[in-house]
Amino acid sequence: MSEKTGVPKIGVYLCRCGGNISDVIDVESIVDEVSGMDGVVFADVQDYMCSSAGQGQIKNDIEEGRIERVVIGCCSPKLHLETFRAMAKKAGTNPMLLEITNIREQCSWVHDDSDEATRKANGLIKGAVSRMNELESLEPITKDVKDKALVVGGGIAGITAALEIADEREVILIDKAPYIGGHMIGLSKTFPTFDCSQCTLTPKMVEVFNHPNITLYTQTEVASVDGNVGDFKVTLHHSPRYVDIDVCTSCGRCADKCPKDAITLPFAQAIPQAYIIDMEKCTECGLCEKVCPTSAVRLEEEAKERQVDVGAITIATGFEPIDPSIIEEYNYNHHPDIITAIEFEDMLSAKSKTGMRLQKADGTMPQKVAFALCVGSRDFNRGNKHCSKVCCLYSQKQAQLVLKMNKDADVT
């Protein structure tokens, strides 16, 4: 900064790039233009700015106090920006006060008209000089980062992310549901291999539960996030389960005694493998507490919050299916045998209430099945304006599943 004027001392250096730039752009005329700008105390042209001679000139000008800030007009900053900034740092100036303006890829290589290319390059260089006049020095900072990660969402994406990260550091995995597995645990088969989704997913769920570097919280949501990369303070909100996961042995005695069917295990392979109490059904009669051999029932449990410190957050919150009732012409909710693809999967999955059997509302096997695609997709007024990119695939899978269950079915 000039002591007399308070204006930064800027050096402007343009590169001919062996003719790649100067064959199209009149770099000498640009030097003449910018030499009169505020702050510019030196402007020059070099054949190759990236060469030892080109970098050496800038370095000498900085060391001798002629300039404090640098604007270079050359090729893409992807190629040499870090090289030039390292040179500037060695010379004794803040490397953030050096900027490269791309007048090769953005000017000389994309324009045939020399006058227009020169005019454009001139504007870019002038803009860079004006910006350099306003820049403030940035100093690198060092800070201790938290060597722990938070993964939000316990579906297949969150489970995979947690297992990958846990190979190197601690992980907290949370899901708002009472169990992990997400939508995939509710699928029957995966397409196109028709592998059992539970056979693929449940070993990973068990691995997450037993992994020494993973702490699992279900029925948990993020209440707030403060801080920044490397040092986040996250407040987690835990909803009560009313059963102690660490103590419950899943013996089922509580569920057998409950007169209101308020106590359930979400499904056989559920992780955590512990029952949960639905307080909207529970009358707090206390029978479950009396029969529990490990005193795992906690009817007085309340919601609570905890703060965790993590260095990174992975968001794997999955999706929510559209409610088809907003599209009236499909009569969803008005006919018991009009169902969604997710409801189709629920009948055949590990969570099935129909014995893993596709059936109509009257309990019989359907003889005719029609699939309506793009419901709620590519619709600018109802649902989403974009294509879901998945319904073509899963409808093919489900059509084949229908024929596997009933080879004589009429599938459209």
C-alpha positions in Angstrom: 0.0 0.0 0.0 1.4 3.3 -1.0 2.1 5.4 2.1 1.3 8.6 0.2 -1.9 7.7 -1.5 -3.2 4.7 0.4 -3.8 3.0 -2.9 -2.4 -0.6 -3.4 0.6 -1.0 -5.7 -0.6 -3.3 -8.4 1.5 -5.0 -11.1 -0.2 -6.2 -14.3 1.5 -9.0 -16.3 0.2 -10.2 -19.7 1.4 -13.4 -21.3 1.7 -14.0 -25.1 1.7 -17.7 -24.5 3.9 -18.4 -27.5 1.3 -16.8 -29.8 -1.7 -18.6 -28.4 -2.9 -15.3 -26.9 -0.9 -12.6 -28.8 -1.8 -14.0 -32.3 -5.4 -12.9 -31.6 -5.3 -10.4 -28.8 -3.3 -7.1 -28.9 -1.8 -7.5 -25.5 0.4 -4.4 -25.9 -2.6 -2.2 -26.3 -4.1 -3.6 -23.2 -0.9 -2.8 -21.3 -1.3 0.8 -22.5 -4.9 0.9 -21.4 -4.5 -0.5 -17.8 -1.3 1.5 -17.1 -3.3 4.5 -16.3 -5.7 2.8 -13.9 -5.7 3.6 -10.2 -3.2 1.5 -8.3 -1.4 0.1 -11.4 2.3 1.0 -11.0 3.7 -1.5 -13.5 2.4 -3.3 -16.5 4.4 -5.6 -18.8 4.2 -8.4 -21.4 6.1 -11.6 -21.3 6.3 -14.5 -23.9 5.7 -17.1 -21.2 4.6 -15.9 -17.8 4.8 -19.4 -16.4 8.5 -19.7 -17.3 11.3 -19.1 -14.8 11.9 -15.7 -16.4 8.3 -14.7 -16.2 7.9 -15.8 -12.6 11.3 -14.4 -11.8 10.3 -10.9 -12.9 7.2 -10.9 -10.7 9.1 -12.2 -7.8 11.8 -9.5 -8.2 9.2 -6.7 -8.5 7.6 -7.9 -5.2 10.9 -8.3 -3.3 12.1 -4.9 -4.4 8.9 -3.2 -3.2 7.7 -2.1 -6.7 4.4 -3.9 -6.3 2.3 -5.5 -3.6 -0.5 -7.1 -5.6 -0.5 -9.0 -8.9 -2.9 -9.4 -11.8 -1.8 -11.9 -14.5 -3.5 -12.2 -17.9 -2.8 -15.7 -19.2 -4.3 -19.2 -19.5 -6.8 -20.9 -17.2 -6.1 -20.4 -13.4 -6.6 -24.2 -13.2 -3.2 -24.7 -14.7 -0.9 -22.3 -12.8 -2.7 -20.4 -10.1 -1.2 -22.4 -7.2 2.3 -22.1 -8.8 2.1 -18.3 -9.0 0.6 -18.0 -5.5 3.5 -20.2 -4.1 5.9 -17.8 -5.9 4.2 -14.8 -4.4 4.3 -16.2 -0.9 8.1 -16.9 -1.3 8.5 -13.3 -2.4 6.9 -12.0 0.7 3.4 -11.0 -0.3 0.0 -12.5 0.6 -0.7 -15.2 -2.1 -4.4 -14.3 -2.0 -3.5 -10.9 -3.5 -2.5 -12.5 -6.8 -5.2 -13.2 -9.4 -5.1 -14.9 -12.8 -7.5 -13.7 -15.5 -8.1 -16.2 -18.3 -7.6 -14.5 -21.6 -6.7 -17.6 -23.5 -9.5 -20.2 -23.1 -12.1 -17.4 -22.6 -10.8 -15.0 -25.3 -8.2 -15.9 -27.9 -9.2 -19.6 -28.3 -12.9 -18.8 -28.7 -12.9 -15.7 -30.9 -11.8 -15.2 -34.5 -12.3 -11.4 -34.5 -9.1 -9.9 -33.1 -10.7 -6.6 -32.3 -13.6 -8.2 -30.3 -11.3 -10.6 -28.6 -9.0 -7.7 -27.5 -12.0 -5.7 -26.3 -13.2 -8.6 -24.2 -9.7 -9.3 -22.8 -9.3 -5.6 -22.0 -12.5 -5.6 -20.0 -11.5 -8.7 -18.1 -8.1 -7.3 -17.2 -9.7 -4.0 -16.1 -12.2 -5.9 -14.0 -9.5 -7.8 -12.3 -7.5 -4.6 -11.5 -10.6 -3.0 -10.1 -11.3 -6.0 -7.9 -7.6 -6.1 -6.8 -8.0 -2.5 -5.6 -10.8 -3.6 -3.2 -9.4 -6.9 -2.0 -8.4 -7.4 1.6 -5.6 -9.7 2.7 -6.7 -13.2 3.8 -4.6 -15.0 6.2 -4.7 -18.8 6.5 -6.0 -20.0 9.8 -5.4 -23.4 11.5 -7.9 -25.0 13.8 -8.4 -28.4 15.5 -11.2 -30.3 13.7 -13.4 -32.8 15.4 -12.5 -36.3 14.2 -16.1 -37.5 14.3 -18.8 -37.5 11.7 -22.6 -37.3 11.9 -24.7 -39.3 9.4 -28.3 -38.2 9.2 -30.5 -40.9 7.8 -30.4 -44.7 8.5 -31.4 -46.0 5.1 -29.1 -47.9 2.7 -27.3 -44.6 1.8 -26.7 -43.6 5.4 -25.8 -47.1 6.5 -23.2 -47.4 3.7 -21.8 -43.9 4.5 -21.5 -44.7 8.2 -19.7 -48.0 7.6 -17.3 -46.4 5.1 -16.5 -43.5 7.5 -16.2 -45.7 10.5 -13.2 -47.5 9.1 -11.2 -44.4 10.0 -13.1 -42.4 12.7 -16.1 -42.3 15.0 -19.5 -42.0 13.5 -22.9 -41.0 15.0 -25.8 -42.4 12.9 -29.3 -41.1 13.5 -32.7 -41.8 12.1 -36.1 -40.5 13.0 -37.7 -43.9 12.7 -37.6 -46.5 15.5 -35.3 -48.7 13.4 -32.8 -48.3 10.6 -33.1 -49.7 7.1 -35.2 -46.9 5.6 -37.3 -47.6 2.5 -35.1 -50.5 1.3 -36.1 -52.7 4.2 -39.6 -52.4 3.0 -38.8 -53.6 -0.5 -39.3 -57.2 -1.6 -36.7 -57.7 -4.3 -34.2 -55.4 -5.9 -34.1 -54.7 -9.6 -32.8 -56.0 -12.0 -31.2 -58.9 -10.1 -34.2 -59.8 -8.0 -31.9 -60.2 -4.9 -33.7 -60.2 -1.6 -33.5 -56.6 -0.3 -33.4 -57.9 3.3 -30.7 -60.4 2.6 -28.6 -57.5 1.2 -29.4 -54.9 3.9 -29.8 -56.7 7.2 -26.1 -57.8 7.4 -25.2 -54.2 7.0 -27.7 -53.2 9.7 -26.3 -55.7 12.1 -22.7 -54.5 11.3 -23.7 -50.9 12.1 -25.3 -51.9 15.4 -22.1 -53.9 16.4 -19.5 -51.6 15.0 -17.2 -50.2 17.7 -16.9 -46.8 15.9 -20.6 -46.2 15.3 -23.0 -44.8 17.8 -26.6 -45.4 16.7 -29.6 -43.3 17.8 -33.1 -44.0 16.4 -36.1 -41.8 16.9 -33.7 -39.0 16.7 -33.8 -35.8 14.6 -31.5 -32.8 14.2 -32.8 -29.9 16.3 -30.1 -27.3 15.4 -26.6 -27.0 13.9 -24.1 -24.4 14.8 -20.4 -23.9 13.8 -18.7 -24.6 10.5 -16.7 -27.2 8.6 -14.5 -29.2 10.9 -16.3 -28.0 14.1 -20.1 -28.4 14.2 -22.2 -28.3 17.4 -25.3 -30.3 16.7 -28.3 -30.6 19.0 -30.1 -33.9 18.7 -33.7 -34.4 19.7 -34.5 -37.9 21.0 -38.2 -39.0 21.1 -39.0 -41.6 23.8 -39.3 -45.3 22.9 -40.5 -46.2 26.4 -38.3 -49.3 26.2 -34.6 -49.4 27.1 -32.8 -50.7 24.0 -29.8 -51.8 26.0 -31.9 -53.9 28.4 -34.7 -55.3 26.2 -34.1 -58.9 25.1 -37.0 -58.9 22.6 -38.6 -61.8 24.4 -42.1 -60.5 23.5 -43.7 -61.1 26.9 -44.8 -57.4 27.1 -46.5 -57.6 23.6 -48.3 -60.8 24.6 -49.7 -59.2 27.7 -50.7 -55.8 26.3 -54.5 -55.6 25.9 -54.3 -52.7 23.4 -51.6 -54.0 21.1 -49.6 -50.9 21.9 -46.3 -52.7 22.1 -44.7 -53.9 18.9 -41.4 -55.0 17.3 -41.4 -53.2 14.0 -40.4 -56.3 12.1 -38.5 -59.5 12.8 -35.1 -58.2 11.6 -35.5 -54.7 13.1 -32.3 -53.0 14.3 -32.3 -52.0 17.2 -33.9 -55.4 18.1 -36.1 -53.9 20.8 -39.8 -53.3 21.3 -41.5 -49.9 21.1 -44.6 -48.6 22.9 -47.2 -46.5 21.0 -48.4 -44.1 23.7 -51.5 -43.2 21.6 -52.8 -46.7 22.2 -51.2 -47.3 25.7 -53.4 -47.0 28.7 -50.5 -47.3 31.1 -52.0 -50.2 32.8 -48.6 -51.4 33.8 -48.9 -55.1 32.7 -45.9 -54.8 30.5 -43.7 -53.6 33.4 -44.8 -56.5 35.5 -44.0 -59.2 33.0 -40.7 -57.8 31.7 -37.9 -60.0 33.1 -35.3 -57.3 32.6 -37.2 -54.2 33.7 -36.7 -52.7 30.3 -40.1 -50.8 30.1 -39.8 -47.1 30.8 -43.3 -45.6 30.8 -42.1 -42.4 32.4 -39.5 -41.8 29.7 -39.5 -38.3 28.2 -38.1 -36.6 25.1 -34.6 -35.3 25.6 -31.9 -33.4 23.8 -28.1 -33.8 23.6 -25.3 -31.9 22.0 -22.6 -33.6 20.0 -19.5 -32.1 18.4 -18.6 -33.4 15.0 -16.3 -32.3 12.2 -18.5 -33.4 9.3 -22.2 -34.0 8.6 -23.5 -36.4 5.9 -27.1 -35.9 4.9 -28.8 -39.2 3.7 -32.4 -38.5 4.5 -33.9 -40.4 1.5 -37.3 -39.6 0.1 -41.0 -39.3 0.9 -43.5 -40.8 -1.5 -46.1 -38.5 -2.9 -49.7 -38.8 -1.6 -51.6 -39.8 -4.8 -54.9 -38.5 -3.3 -54.0 -35.0 -4.5 -54.5 -36.3 -8.1 -58.2 -36.9 -8.0 -58.6 -38.8 -11.3 -56.8 -41.9 -9.9 -59.4 -42.3 -7.1 -56.8 -43.3 -4.6 -58.3 -43.6 -1.1 -61.7 -44.2 -2.7 -61.1 -47.8 -3.8 -59.2 -50.3 -1.5 -57.5 -52.0 -4.5 -55.9 -48.8 -5.8 -52.5 -48.8 -4.1 -49.1 -47.2 -4.4 -45.9 -49.0 -5.4 -44.7 -48.7 -1.8 -47.9 -50.3 -0.6 -47.3 -53.1 -3.2 -43.8 -53.6 -1.7 -45.1 -53.6 1.9 -47.3 -56.7 1.1 -44.3 -58.7 -0.1 -41.5 -57.4 2.2 -40.2 -58.4 5.7 -42.7 -55.9 7.2 -45.7 -57.6 5.4 -49.0 -57.9 7.2 -50.4 -60.2 4.4 -47.9 -63.1 4.9 -45.6 -61.7 2.1 -48.5 -62.3 -0.4 -50.0 -59.9 -2.9 -53.7 -59.7 -2.3 -56.8 -57.6 -2.9 -58.8 -56.1 -0.1 -61.0 -59.2 0.0 -57.9 -61.4 0.5 -57.9 -63.0 -3.0 -55.0 -63.0 -5.4 -55.5 -60.3 -8.2 -56.1 -61.7 -11.7 -55.6 -58.3 -13.4 -53.0 -55.7 -12.5 -52.4 -52.4 -14.1 -49.5 -50.1 -13.4 -50.0 -46.3 -13.9 -46.6 -44.6 -14.3 -45.5 -41.0 -13.7 -48.1 -40.4 -11.1 -47.0 -37.1 -9.5 -44.0 -36.8 -11.8 -43.6 -34.4 -14.8 -46.5 -32.5 -13.5 -46.1 -28.7 -13.0 -49.3 -28.3 -11.0 -49.4 -31.4 -8.8 -46.4 -33.2 -7.4 -43.0 -32.8 -9.1 -42.2 -31.2 -12.4 -39.3 -33.6 -13.0 -39.2 -37.3 -13.9 -38.7 -39.6 -10.9 -36.3 -41.7 -13.0 -37.2 -44.9 -11.0 -40.9 -45.8 -11.7 -40.1 -47.3 -15.1 -37.7 -49.7 -13.4 -39.6 -50.7 -10.4 -42.9 -51.1 -12.4 -41.0 -53.7 -14.6 -39.8 -55.4 -11.4 -43.3 -55.5 -9.9 -44.9 -56.7 -13.1 -42.5 -59.6 -13.1 -43.2 -60.3 -9.4 -47.0 -60.5 -10.2 -46.3 -63.1 -12.9 -44.1 -65.1 -10.6 -46.9 -65.3 -8.1 -49.6 -65.8 -10.7 -48.4 -66.9 -14.1 -51.9 -66.5 -15.5 -52.4 -62.9 -14.3 -53.2 -60.1 -16.9 -50.5 -57.4 -16.3 -50.7 -54.1 -18.0 
